[in-house]
Amino acid sequence: MDEQNKPEQKEPVTYASPVKRLWAWVGVVYMVILVLVNTYALATARYLTGIGALALIPALCGLGGTVILRYRAGQGKGGLPACVVLAGACFALAVWNLIRGLPALLAQL
C-alpha cells in the first residue's frame, strides 16, 4: 500500500477541563454585559456610570467556582476549610457587590 491509500489516524478528542469551561462561561457573561452596556449607550447617547461593582460579580463567581472545582479534583491546597473560606468569601463579595451596584444601575435607568 502506498501512502495515499492508508486510513487516516485520528487523534483522540481532548475535552476542556471543568475550570476552563467555567471561565469560558465567565467570558460569555462579560461579552453579554459589554453588548448590553454599549447598546444602552448607543440608544440613549449616554454611558452608564458607577456599575463597576456589578462588573466584578462574574469574576468573583468564577473564582469561587474555581476554588470548588479544584478542591473536588484534588488540586486544592488547604483542604475543605480553605475551600469553604475562599469560596464563601468570593460569593459573599459577589452578593455585596450586587447590593452595592444595583441601586447605582437602577438610578440611571
N, C-alpha and C positions, 0 to 999 in steps of 0.2 A: 504494500500500500504506500502510496506517496503522501506527502504532507497535506495535500488539499482534500483528501477523502477521509481523513481522520475525524472522528467525532470531537466536537469542541468540549474541552474541560471547563466546567462551570465552577466558579469559586463559591464556597458556601456563603449563605446570606448571614451578615452580621448585623444584628439589630442594635439600636442605640440603647444605652443604659437608661434606667428609670430617671436618674438625675439629669441626664441630657434631655430626655423628653420633658421633664418638669420645666427646665429652663427654656426649652423651645416654646412651651405654652406661656411662660412669663413674657417672652419676646412677642408672642402673638397679642397678648393683652396690651403691651406697650404700643404696638402698632395700631390697635383699635383706639387707644386713648389719643394717640397723635392724630389719627384721622378725624376723630370727633372734635378735638380742640381746633384743628385747622379748619374744619368745615364750619364750626361756630364762628371762627374769626372771619372767614370769607362771607358768611351770611349776614353778620351784624357789623362788620368793619371795626371790631374791637376784640382784643385778646382777653382771655380770662386771666386774672391775676390772683395770687395767693393760693394757688392749688398745688403747691409743692408737696404739702403733706399728703395729698391724695396720690401724687405721683410715686411716693415711696411705698405704698401699700403692696403692689405686686412684687417688688423686690424683697420686701420683708416676708411675705408669704412664701416666696420661692426659697428664701434662706431657711425658714422654719421647716419647710417640706424637705429640703436637702438634708438637714440635720436628722430628721426622722428616717429618711431613706438610707442614709449612710449608716445609721445605727442598726436598722433592720438587715442591712447587707453585711454587718460585722466589721465595718470600717470605721465606726465612730470611736473616738477616743473619750475615755472618762466614764463609759458605761451609761446605764439608764439615768442616773441622777443628772449627769451633764446634758444628756439628750432632752430631758424634761425641762431643765432650766433654760437651755438655749432656745428650744422650740417655743416654750412658753413666753419667753421674753420677746421673741420675734412676733408671735401672734398678738401679744398684748400691745406691743408698739404699733402694730398694724391697726388694731381697734382704736388705740389712742389717736393715731393719725386720721382715722376715719371720722372720729368725733370732732377733731380739730379742723379738718378740711371741709367737711360737708357744709357747715354754715357759711364759709367763705364762698363756696361754689353756689349755694342757693341764693345768696345775697346778690349775685351778679346775673342770675337768670331771670 
